Amino acid sequence: MRKTPKVAGFTLLELLVVMVIIGLLAAYVGPRYFAQLGKSEQGAAKAQIEALAKALDTFRLDTGHYPSNNVGLNALTVKPANETKWQGPYLQKDVPLDPWGRAYIYSLKDTGADFDLKSLGKDGQVGGEGDNADVSYR
């Protein structure tokens, strides 16, 4: 009599048990991972706003005023017309977009002594909570 060699492998039941365990782990870890991703985007927006605010302060130290609303954040990389004291560029690269791919909103306050700088968050709408919350300077 010939003995047939025993073939090593997994049974269907063993594969199904492993698939269920992987599914349970993904269901538990997935939401936590994506919640952290939203927090990191908010953190990146805060860091970029702080860097832009420092560049705006340096612009003001050189020129004596913040950029006008017409020129906006572009004054940090390109010399505005009739700006003789400009010592830029104040950023190494172009003005970045927020983590959600939209431009930061810059506005010079009426007094001209201060500015607003913000991102509207993930939803692009004013206000919001969590990932959709606005990120602003000051």
Contact map, one row per residue, 1 for C-alpha under 8 A:
111000000000000000000000000000000000000000000000000000000000000000000000000000000000000000000000000000000000000000000000000000000000000000
111100000000000000000000000000000000000000000000000000000000000000000000000000000000000000000000000000000000000000000000000000000000000000
111110000000000000000000000000000000000000000000000000000000000000000000000000000000000000000000000000000000000000000000000000000000000000
011111000000000000000000000000000000000000000000000000000000000000000000000000000000000000000000000000000000000000000000000000000000000000
001111100000000000000000000000000000000000000000000000000000000000000000000000000000000000000000000000000000000000000000000000000000000000
000111110000000000000000000000000000000000000000000000000000000000000000000000000000000000000000000000000000000000000000000000000000000000
000011111000000000000000000000000000000000000000000000000000000000000000000000000000000000000000000000000000000000000000000000000000000000
000001111100000000000000000000000000000000000000000000000000000000000000000000000000000000000000000000000000000000000000000000000000000000
000000111110000000000000000000000000000000000000000000000000000000000000000000000000000000000000000000000000000000000000000000000000000000
000000011111011000000000000000000000000000000000000000000000000000000000000000000000000000000000000000000000000000000000000000000000000000
000000001111111000000000000000000000000000000000000000000000000000000000000000000000000000000000000000000000000000000000000000000000000000
000000000111111100000000000000000000000000000000000000000000000000000000000000000000000000000000000000000000000000000000000000000000000000
000000000011111110000000000000000000000000000000000000000000000000000000000000000000000000000000000000000000000000000000000000000000000000
000000000111111111000000000000000000000000000000000000000000000000000000000000000000000000000000000000000000000000000000000000000000000000
000000000111111111100000000000000000000000000000000000000000000000000000000000000000000000000000000000000000000000000000000000000000000000
000000000001111111110000000000000000000000000000000000000000000000000000000000000000000000000000000000000000000000000000000000000000000000
000000000000111111111000000000000000000000000000000000000000000000000000000000000000000000000000000000000000000000000000000000000000000000
000000000000011111111100000000000000000000000000000000000000000000000000000000000000000000000000000000000000000000000000000000000000000000
000000000000001111111110000000000000000000000000000000000000000000000000000000000000000000000000000000000000000000000000000000000000000000
000000000000000111111111000000000000000000000000000000000000000000000000000000000000000000000000000000000000000000000000000000000000000000
000000000000000011111111100000000000000000000000000000000000000000000000000000000000000000000000000000000000000000000000000000000000000000
000000000000000001111111110000000000000000000000000000000000000000000000000000000000000000000000000000000000000000000000000000000000000000
000000000000000000111111111000000000000000000000000000000000000000000000000000000000000000000000000000000000000000000000000000000000000000
000000000000000000011111111100000000000000000000000000000000000000000000000000000000000000000000000000000000000000000000000000000000000000
000000000000000000001111111110000000000000000000000000000000000000000000000000000000000000000000000000000000000000000000000000000000000000
000000000000000000000111111111000000000000000000000000000000000000000000000000000000000000000000000000000000000000000000000000000000000000
000000000000000000000011111111100000000000000000000000000000000000000000000000000000000000000000000000000000000000000000000000000000000000
000000000000000000000001111111110000000000000000000000000000000000000000000000000000000000000000000000000000000000000000000000000000000000
000000000000000000000000111111111000000000000000000000000000000000000000000000000000000000000000000000000000000000000000000000000000000000
000000000000000000000000011111111100000000000000000000000000000000000000000000000000000000000000000000000000000000000000000000000000000000
000000000000000000000000001111111110000000000000000000000000000000000000000000000000000000000000000000000000000000000000000000000000000000
000000000000000000000000000111111111000000000000000000000000000000000000000000000000000000000000000000000000000000000000000000000000000000
000000000000000000000000000011111111100000000000000000000000000000000000000000000000000000000000000000000000000000000000000000000000000000
000000000000000000000000000001111111110000000000000000000000000000000000000000000000000000000000000000000000000000000000000000000000000000
000000000000000000000000000000111111111000000000000000000000000000000000000000000000000000000000000000000000000000000000000000000000000000
000000000000000000000000000000011111111100000000000000000000000000000000000000000000000000000000000000000000000000000000000000000000000000
000000000000000000000000000000001111111110000000000000000000000000000000000000000000000000000000000000000000000000000000000000000000000000
000000000000000000000000000000000111111111000000000000000000000000000000000000000000000000000000000000000000000000000000000000000010000000
000000000000000000000000000000000011111111100000000000000000000000000000000000000000000000000000000000000000000000000000000000000010000000
000000000000000000000000000000000001111111110000000000000000000000000000000000000000000000000000000000000000000000000000000000000000000000
000000000000000000000000000000000000111111111000000000000000000000000000000000000000000000000000001100000000000000000000000000000000000000
000000000000000000000000000000000000011111111100000000000000000000000000000000000000000000000000001000000000000000000000100000000010001000
000000000000000000000000000000000000001111111110000000000000000000000000000000000000000000000000000000000000000000000000000000000000000000
000000000000000000000000000000000000000111111111000000000000000000000000000000000000000000000000001000000000000000000000000000000000000000
000000000000000000000000000000000000000011111111100000000000000000000000000000000000000000000000011000000000000000000010000000000000001000
000000000000000000000000000000000000000001111111110000000000000000000000000000000000000000000000000000000000000000000000000000000000001110
000000000000000000000000000000000000000000111111111000000000000000000000000000000000000000000000000000000000000000000000000000000000000000
000000000000000000000000000000000000000000011111111100000000000000000000000000000000000000000001010000000000000000000000000000000000000000
000000000000000000000000000000000000000000001111111110000000000000000000000000000000000000000000000000000000000000001100000000000000000110
000000000000000000000000000000000000000000000111111111000000000000000000000000000000000000000000000000000000000000000000000000000000000010
000000000000000000000000000000000000000000000011111111100000000000000000000000000000000000000000000000000000000000000000000000000000000000
000000000000000000000000000000000000000000000001111111110000000000000000000000000000000000000000000000000000000000000000000000000000000000
000000000000000000000000000000000000000000000000111111111000000000000000000000000000000000000000000000000000000000001000000000000000000010
000000000000000000000000000000000000000000000000011111111100000000000000000000000000000000000000000000000000000000000000000000000000000000
000000000000000000000000000000000000000000000000001111111110000000000000000100000000000001100000000000000000000000000000000000000000000000
000000000000000000000000000000000000000000000000000111111111000001100000000100000000000001000000000000000000000000000000000000000000000000
000000000000000000000000000000000000000000000000000011111111100001000000000000000000000000000000000000000000000000000000000000000000000000
000000000000000000000000000000000000000000000000000001111111110000000000000000000000000001000000000000000000000000000000000000000000000000
000000000000000000000000000000000000000000000000000000111111111111100000000100000000011101000000000000000000000000000000000000000000000000
000000000000000000000000000000000000000000000000000000011111111111100000000000000000000000000000000000000000000000000000000000000000000000
000000000000000000000000000000000000000000000000000000001111111110000000000000000000000000000000000000000000000000000000000000000000000000
000000000000000000000000000000000000000000000000000000000111111100000000000000000000111000000000000000000000000000000000000000000000000000
000000000000000000000000000000000000000000000000000000000011111111000000000000000011110000000000000000000000000000000000000000000000000000
000000000000000000000000000000000000000000000000000000000011111111000000000000000000000000000000000000000000000000000000000000000000000000
000000000000000000000000000000000000000000000000000000000011101111100000000000000000000000000000000000000000000110000000000000000000000000
000000000000000000000000000000000000000000000000000000011011001111110000000000000000000000000000000000000001000111100000000000000000000000
000000000000000000000000000000000000000000000000000000010011000011111011101000000000000000000000000000000001000000000000000000000000000000
000000000000000000000000000000000000000000000000000000000000000001111111000000000000000000000000000000000011000000000000000000000000000000
000000000000000000000000000000000000000000000000000000000000000000111111000000000000000000000000000000000111000000000000000000000000000000
000000000000000000000000000000000000000000000000000000000000000000011111000000000000000000000000000000000000000000000000000000000000000000
000000000000000000000000000000000000000000000000000000000000000000111111111000010000000000000000000000000000000000000000000000000000000000
000000000000000000000000000000000000000000000000000000000000000000111111111000000000000000000000000000000110000000000000000000000000000000
000000000000000000000000000000000000000000000000000000000000000000100011111110000000000000000010000000000100000000000000000000000000000000
000000000000000000000000000000000000000000000000000000000000000000000011111111000000000000000010000000000000000000000000000000000000000000
000000000000000000000000000000000000000000000000000000000000000000100011111111110000000000000000000000000000000000000000000000000000000000
000000000000000000000000000000000000000000000000000000110010000000000000111111100000000111100010000000000000000000000000000000000000000000
000000000000000000000000000000000000000000000000000000000000000000000000111111100000000111101110000000000000000000000000000000000000000000
000000000000000000000000000000000000000000000000000000000000000000000000011111110000000110000000000000000000000000000000000000000000000000
000000000000000000000000000000000000000000000000000000000000000000000000001111111010010110000000000000000000000000000000000000000000000000
000000000000000000000000000000000000000000000000000000000000000000000010001001111110000000000000000000000000000000000000000000000000000000
000000000000000000000000000000000000000000000000000000000000000000000000000000111110000000000000000000000000000000000000000000000000000000
000000000000000000000000000000000000000000000000000000000000000000000000000000011111000000000000000000000000000000000000000000000000000000
000000000000000000000000000000000000000000000000000000000000001000000000000000111111110000000000000000000000000000000000000000000000000000
000000000000000000000000000000000000000000000000000000000000001000000000000000000111110000000000000000000000000000000000000000000000000000
000000000000000000000000000000000000000000000000000000000000011000000000000000000011111000000000000000000000000000000000000000000000000000
000000000000000000000000000000000000000000000000000000000010011000000000000000100011111100000000000000000000000000000000000000000000000000
000000000000000000000000000000000000000000000000000000000010010000000000000000000000111111000000000000000000000000000000000000000000000000
000000000000000000000000000000000000000000000000000000000010000000000000000111100000011111100000000000000000000000000000000000000000000000
000000000000000000000000000000000000000000000000000000000000000000000000000111100000001111110000000000000000000000000000000000000000000000
000000000000000000000000000000000000000000000000000000110110000000000000000110000000001111110000000000000000000000000000000000000000000000
000000000000000000000000000000000000000000000000000000100000000000000000000110000000000111111110000000000000000000000000000000000000000000
000000000000000000000000000000000000000000000000000000000000000000000000000000000000000011111100000000000000000000000000000000000000000000
000000000000000000000000000000000000000000000000000000000000000000000000000010000000000000111111000000000000000000000000000000000000000000
000000000000000000000000000000000000000000000000000000000000000000000000000010000000000000111111000000000000000000000000000000000000000000
000000000000000000000000000000000000000000000000000000000000000000000000110110000000000000101111100000000000000000000000000000000000000000
000000000000000000000000000000000000000000000001000000000000000000000000000000000000000000001111110000100000000000000000000000000000000000
000000000000000000000000000000000000000000000000000000000000000000000000000000000000000000000011111111110000000000000000000000000000000000
000000000000000000000000000000000000000000001001000000000000000000000000000000000000000000000001111111110000000000000010000000000000000000
000000000000000000000000000000000000000011011000000000000000000000000000000000000000000000000000111111000000000000000000000000000000000000
000000000000000000000000000000000000000010000000000000000000000000000000000000000000000000000000111111000000000000000000110000000000000000
000000000000000000000000000000000000000000000000000000000000000000000000000000000000000000000000111111100000000000000000000000000000000000
000000000000000000000000000000000000000000000000000000000000000000000000000000000000000000000000111111110000000000000010000000000000000000
000000000000000000000000000000000000000000000000000000000000000000000000000000000000000000000001110011111000000000000010000000000000000000
000000000000000000000000000000000000000000000000000000000000000000000000000000000000000000000000110001111100000000001110000000000000000000
000000000000000000000000000000000000000000000000000000000000000000000000000000000000000000000000000000111110000000011110000000000000000000
000000000000000000000000000000000000000000000000000000000000000000001001100000000000000000000000000000011111000000111100000000000000000000
000000000000000000000000000000000000000000000000000000000000000000011001000000000000000000000000000000001111100000111000000000000000000000
000000000000000000000000000000000000000000000000000000000000000001111000000000000000000000000000000000000111110101110000000000000000000000
000000000000000000000000000000000000000000000000000000000000000000000000000000000000000000000000000000000011111111110000000000000000000000
000000000000000000000000000000000000000000000000000000000000000000000000000000000000000000000000000000000001111100000000000000000000000000
000000000000000000000000000000000000000000000000000000000000000000000000000000000000000000000000000000000000111111000000000000000000000000
000000000000000000000000000000000000000000000000000000000000000011000000000000000000000000000000000000000001111111100000000000000000000000
000000000000000000000000000000000000000000000000000000000000000011000000000000000000000000000000000000000000101111100000000000000000000000
000000000000000000000000000000000000000000000000000000000000000001000000000000000000000000000000000000000001101111110000000000000000000000
000000000000000000000000000000000000000000000000000000000000000001000000000000000000000000000000000000000111100111111000000000000000000000
000000000000000000000000000000000000000000000000000000000000000000000000000000000000000000000000000000001111100001111100000000000000000111
000000000000000000000000000000000000000000000000100010000000000000000000000000000000000000000000000000011110000000111110000000000000000110
000000000000000000000000000000000000000000000000100000000000000000000000000000000000000000000000000000011100000000011111000000000000011110
000000000000000000000000000000000000000000001000000000000000000000000000000000000000000000000000010001111000000000001111100100000000011100
000000000000000000000000000000000000000000000000000000000000000000000000000000000000000000000000000000000000000000000111111111100001111000
000000000000000000000000000000000000000001000000000000000000000000000000000000000000000000000000000100000000000000000011111110010011111000
000000000000000000000000000000000000000000000000000000000000000000000000000000000000000000000000000100000000000000000001111100000011100000
000000000000000000000000000000000000000000000000000000000000000000000000000000000000000000000000000000000000000000000001111110010011000000
000000000000000000000000000000000000000000000000000000000000000000000000000000000000000000000000000000000000000000000011111111000001000000
000000000000000000000000000000000000000000000000000000000000000000000000000000000000000000000000000000000000000000000001101111110001000000
000000000000000000000000000000000000000000000000000000000000000000000000000000000000000000000000000000000000000000000001000111110000110000
000000000000000000000000000000000000000000000000000000000000000000000000000000000000000000000000000000000000000000000001000011111001110000
000000000000000000000000000000000000000000000000000000000000000000000000000000000000000000000000000000000000000000000000101011111111110000
000000000000000000000000000000000000000000000000000000000000000000000000000000000000000000000000000000000000000000000000000000111111110000
000000000000000000000000000000000000000000000000000000000000000000000000000000000000000000000000000000000000000000000000000000011111100000
000000000000000000000000000000000000011001000000000000000000000000000000000000000000000000000000000000000000000000000000111000011111100000
000000000000000000000000000000000000000000000000000000000000000000000000000000000000000000000000000000000000000000000001111110111111110000
000000000000000000000000000000000000000000000000000000000000000000000000000000000000000000000000000000000000000000000001110001111111111000
000000000000000000000000000000000000000000000000000000000000000000000000000000000000000000000000000000000000000000000111100001111001111100
000000000000000000000000000000000000000001001100000000000000000000000000000000000000000000000000000000000000000000000111100000000000111110
000000000000000000000000000000000000000000000100100000000000000000000000000000000000000000000000000000000000000000011110000000000000011111
000000000000000000000000000000000000000000000100110010000000000000000000000000000000000000000000000000000000000000011100000000000000001111
000000000000000000000000000000000000000000000000000000000000000000000000000000000000000000000000000000000000000000010000000000000000000111
